[in-house]
Amino acid sequence: MKTGSDAFTLKLLAMGLMLLDHIYYFIPGTPVWLTWLGRIVAPIFFFFAVEGFYHTRSRLHYTARMFIWAGIMFAGTRLLMHHFPPVHTPIVNNIFLSLALSLCLMSAIEWTRATGNRGLGVPAAIAVGFLSLFSEASLYGIGMTLVFYLFRGDRPKMTVAYVLVSLAMSLPLSSGISLEQLLYHDYQWMMVFSILPILMYNGQRGPKNSFTKYLFYAFYPGHVWALYLIGRAMALGGWR
């Protein structure tokens, strides 16, 4: 039996930390350390998007499913905000779109490698990367996808590349960086700690059934919409 954690266990961990992160985002008066913990979530899901890209029986269906859920998230959010207009913070989250575009990026690279047609493959990969900049994960999504894709199967190199890339993308460039700035303003650098649970992955999928397959897909929009409504109700009630 392999040691470490399977994909389902690590996804449950990420879902729990994502919930804490979004509690900070939507619920007034919550402590900032909740979003510190949330910084490690997105890289875990990008890591498993890469793993899923290699293990899925149909990359086309996998990518299409991610775009469908991105559409569900978009439509559901717009409908919710139409009936319950935001008081303070509107919903802008849609990690599904970022993950779907990361799958497209890998597909473009794979196709280029397989056919050798750089005249079409390279512009396609660049176009997908450009579109990714306008999704939730933006440049971070591109960086994480490329690190986990290019160094898949070589954990030492993946670890070094991930740490360097994540810090390069997230540490503020201005002079006079202070501890207060890093903890309360520019704390995206904490995503570097995602490498710890990622290295715990033992290569096993874990429980395999319809519930485990769609748990994340349903949980993501469900908890975001619920927290939005709770936060909105608290704001209207004068909660500070």
C-alpha positions in Angstrom: 0.0 0.0 0.0 1.3 3.4 -1.0 1.9 6.0 1.7 0.7 9.6 1.4 -2.7 10.8 0.3 -4.9 10.0 -2.6 -6.5 12.6 -4.9 -9.9 12.5 -3.2 -8.4 13.2 0.2 -6.3 16.1 -1.1 -9.3 17.6 -2.9 -11.3 17.4 0.3 -8.5 19.3 2.1 -8.5 21.9 -0.7 -12.3 22.2 -0.5 -12.2 22.8 3.3 -9.5 25.5 2.9 -11.4 27.0 0.0 -14.5 27.3 2.2 -12.4 29.2 4.8 -11.0 31.5 2.1 -14.5 32.3 0.8 -15.8 32.9 4.3 -13.3 35.6 4.6 -14.2 37.0 1.2 -18.0 37.1 1.7 -18.6 37.2 5.5 -17.8 40.6 7.2 -15.6 40.6 10.3 -13.8 37.3 9.7 -10.0 37.1 10.4 -7.5 37.5 7.6 -5.8 34.2 8.4 -8.7 32.4 6.8 -7.5 33.7 3.4 -3.9 32.9 4.2 -5.0 29.3 4.3 -6.9 29.8 1.1 -3.8 30.7 -0.9 -2.8 27.0 -1.2 -6.1 25.9 -2.7 -5.9 26.9 -6.4 -2.5 25.2 -7.0 -3.8 21.9 -5.7 -6.7 22.0 -8.2 -4.4 23.0 -11.1 -2.1 20.1 -10.1 -5.0 17.7 -10.4 -6.2 19.3 -13.6 -2.9 18.2 -15.0 -3.2 14.8 -13.5 -6.7 14.5 -14.9 -5.5 15.5 -18.3 -3.3 12.5 -18.4 -5.6 10.0 -16.7 -9.0 10.9 -18.3 -10.4 8.5 -20.9 -11.4 11.5 -23.1 -9.6 14.8 -22.9 -12.3 16.4 -25.1 -15.0 15.3 -22.7 -13.0 16.4 -19.7 -12.4 19.8 -21.1 -16.0 20.2 -22.3 -17.2 19.3 -18.8 -15.1 22.0 -17.3 -16.4 24.6 -19.7 -20.0 23.4 -19.0 -19.5 24.0 -15.3 -17.9 27.3 -16.0 -21.1 28.2 -17.9 -23.2 27.0 -15.0 -21.2 29.1 -12.6 -21.5 32.2 -14.8 -25.2 31.8 -15.5 -26.1 30.9 -11.9 -24.1 33.8 -10.5 -25.7 36.3 -12.9 -29.1 35.0 -12.0 -28.4 35.2 -8.3 -27.0 38.7 -8.4 -30.0 39.8 -10.6 -32.5 38.7 -7.9 -30.3 39.6 -5.0 -28.1 42.6 -6.0 -24.7 42.8 -4.1 -24.4 45.1 -1.2 -20.6 45.3 -1.0 -18.7 42.5 -2.8 -20.0 41.0 -6.0 -19.2 37.4 -7.0 -16.4 37.3 -9.6 -15.2 33.8 -8.8 -15.1 31.2 -11.6 -12.1 28.9 -11.2 -13.8 26.4 -13.7 -13.0 28.8 -16.6 -9.3 29.0 -15.5 -9.1 25.2 -15.3 -10.8 24.7 -18.6 -8.3 27.1 -20.3 -5.4 25.3 -18.6 -6.7 22.0 -20.2 -6.8 23.8 -23.6 -3.3 25.1 -23.1 -2.0 21.6 -22.5 -4.0 20.2 -25.4 -2.4 22.8 -27.7 1.1 21.9 -26.5 0.4 18.2 -26.8 -0.9 18.7 -30.4 2.1 20.7 -31.3 4.4 18.1 -30.0 2.6 15.2 -31.7 2.3 16.9 -35.1 5.3 19.1 -35.1 3.1 21.9 -36.6 4.4 24.9 -34.7 2.9 27.2 -37.2 -0.5 26.5 -35.8 0.3 25.0 -32.4 2.4 27.8 -31.0 -0.1 30.6 -31.9 -2.9 28.5 -30.5 -1.0 28.0 -27.2 -0.3 31.7 -27.1 -3.9 32.6 -27.8 -5.1 30.3 -25.0 -2.6 31.8 -22.6 -3.8 35.3 -23.5 -7.4 34.4 -22.9 -6.3 32.8 -19.5 -5.1 36.3 -18.4 -8.8 37.4 -18.2 -9.9 34.4 -16.1 -9.9 34.3 -12.3 -6.4 32.6 -12.0 -4.9 34.9 -14.7 -1.1 34.6 -14.9 -1.0 32.4 -11.9 -3.1 29.8 -13.7 -0.7 29.8 -16.7 2.4 29.5 -14.5 1.0 26.7 -12.4 -0.3 24.7 -15.4 3.1 24.9 -17.1 5.1 23.9 -14.0 2.9 20.9 -13.2 2.7 19.9 -16.9 6.3 20.3 -17.9 7.8 18.8 -14.8 5.2 16.0 -14.3 6.9 12.8 -13.1 10.0 14.6 -11.8 9.1 15.8 -8.3 12.5 17.4 -7.4 12.4 19.6 -10.5 8.7 20.3 -10.1 9.2 21.4 -6.5 12.1 23.8 -7.4 10.3 25.2 -10.4 7.0 25.6 -8.5 8.6 27.4 -5.6 10.6 29.8 -7.9 7.7 30.5 -10.2 5.1 31.0 -7.5 7.4 33.4 -5.5 8.4 35.2 -8.7 4.8 35.8 -9.7 3.5 36.8 -6.2 6.1 38.6 -4.2 5.8 42.4 -4.5 8.5 44.1 -6.6 8.5 47.4 -4.7 11.3 48.3 -2.4 10.7 48.5 1.4 8.8 45.2 1.7 7.5 44.9 5.3 6.1 42.0 7.3 2.8 43.8 7.6 2.7 44.2 3.8 3.4 40.5 3.2 0.8 39.3 5.8 -2.0 41.8 5.3 -1.8 43.2 1.8 0.4 41.1 -0.6 -0.1 37.6 0.8 -0.5 35.7 -2.5 3.1 34.4 -2.0 1.7 32.0 0.5 0.6 29.8 -2.4 4.2 28.5 -2.2 3.0 26.2 0.6 0.8 24.3 -1.7 3.8 22.2 -2.7 3.6 20.4 0.7 0.2 18.7 0.2 1.0 18.2 -3.5 4.1 16.2 -2.6 1.9 14.0 -0.4 0.0 12.8 -3.4 0.5 9.0 -3.8 -0.7 8.7 -7.3 -4.0 7.0 -6.3 -7.4 8.4 -7.2 -9.3 7.3 -4.1 -13.0 6.4 -4.0 -14.4 6.3 -7.5 -18.1 6.8 -8.0 -20.5 9.5 -9.3 -20.6 11.3 -5.9 -16.8 11.7 -5.7 -16.6 12.6 -9.4 -19.0 15.5 -9.2 -18.5 16.6 -5.5 -16.1 19.4 -6.4 -18.1 20.6 -9.4 -21.2 21.0 -7.3 -19.5 22.2 -4.1 -17.7 25.1 -5.7 -20.8 27.1 -7.0 -23.0 25.8 -4.2 -20.9 27.1 -1.3 -20.0 30.4 -3.1 -23.7 31.2 -3.7 -24.6 30.3 -0.2 -21.9 32.4 1.3 -22.8 35.3 -0.9 -26.4 35.2 0.3 -25.3 34.9 4.0 -22.9 37.8 3.6 -25.5 39.9 1.8 -28.1 39.3 4.6 -25.5 40.2 7.3 -24.6 43.4 5.4 -28.3 44.4 5.1 -28.8 43.6 8.7 -26.0 46.1 9.7 -23.4 43.5 10.7 -20.0 45.0 11.1 
